[in-house]
Amino acid sequence: MLKTQQNFKILILTGIFPPDIGGAAGYAKNLKEEFLSRGYEVRTIFYKIEKKLPVIVRHFFYFFRVIFNIRRADLMIALDTLSVGLPSLTATLIFRKKIIVRVSGDFFWESYIEKSGELITLEQFYKDVPLFSVKEKLIFFLTKLVLNNSSAVVFTTDWQMNIFKKPYNLEKTEQKNKIYVIENFYGNKIQDSGFQEKNFLWAGRSLKLKNLEILKSAFNEAQKEYNLIKLEISEKTFHNELIKKIQNCYAVIQPSLSDVSPNFILEAIRANKPFILTKETGLFERLRNIGLFIDPLNRGDLKNKILFLANDKNYFEYKEKIASFNFFHSWAEIANEFLTIYKNL
């Protein structure tokens, strides 16, 4: 049973929070506002001085900040596995508290790609496990520790959940009803401001997994056949500014090696903008009929999809498909799903 709203205390644990840029920052802010609107007492603990500290030191520092707030917490939600999930889990084990850990990406895979430069999708990474360094083995061990010892684990897509089950031994966790899926926010439609030029918008961090080199190469090849198209790259853009860019662009493009549940694409759908997205994504099943999906390692496939969408007839056909897409998943529903999981712990 939940306490009354006034007596029920929620702790949201996140590495970033606005004005920081990133999906987790917006997620933490909107989830907090939803809980606050219901009268719950909500606190967020996010990295401040920790950003300037070495890795191990920042974990210890964050751990003590959690300790300072944990006694009064009823529900704890960690928005990643290692940077906040690990120190927060340690605190909950000491104080015998319940914690829900949300998995939205994969730091282990991301760090491997960034270090090695090997272009390998998330699914293939866990099927054909590479040889890991001592540091990488430690990251894997700690991630597994967090996932197996949390009160509950939340994924944003079935796709990632199914990839993680075997390598992280989550089958037993699943049998204990500790694994859940809470999809990302799908909001109401926003204004589509049209476009002044045929600019394809890419936004995000310029990590190797984002596949920018193949994107640039494929786009250059496409421009040789149709020179009216333009690639616009937007890095480190604040959310409000990014929304305006989406509203004014021709289409959006996200050819990452893998992308679990990209908010960039979900925002584009709200603005009725056609999109090109990697097929290595948890959004494929829900969006397969309204978007263009590509093999991220096939430059020719990406080039052909760009040219296909540059065609006016094809473009407006996909705009109509997106306009008819009516799936909705509000912050109220997301908050309810977290509360339901808490009741089942």
Secondary structure, 3 states (H helix, E strand, C coil): CCCCHHHCEEEEEECCCCCCCCHHHHHHHHHHHHHHHCCCEEEEEECCHHHHCCHHHHHHHHHHHHHHHHCCCCEEEECCCCCCHHHHHHHHHHHCCCEEEEECCCHHHHHHHHHHCCCCCHHHHHHCCCCCCHHHHHHHHHHHHHHHHCCEEEECCHHHHHHHHCCCCCHHHHHCCCEEECCCCECCCCCCCCCCCEEEEEEECCCHHHCHHHHHHHHHHHHHHCCCEEEEEEECCCHHHHHHHHHHCCEEEECCCCECCCHHHHHHHHCCCCEEEECCECCHHHHCCCCEEECCCCHHHHHHHHHHHHCHHHHHHHHHHHHCCCCCECHHHHHHHHHHHHHHC
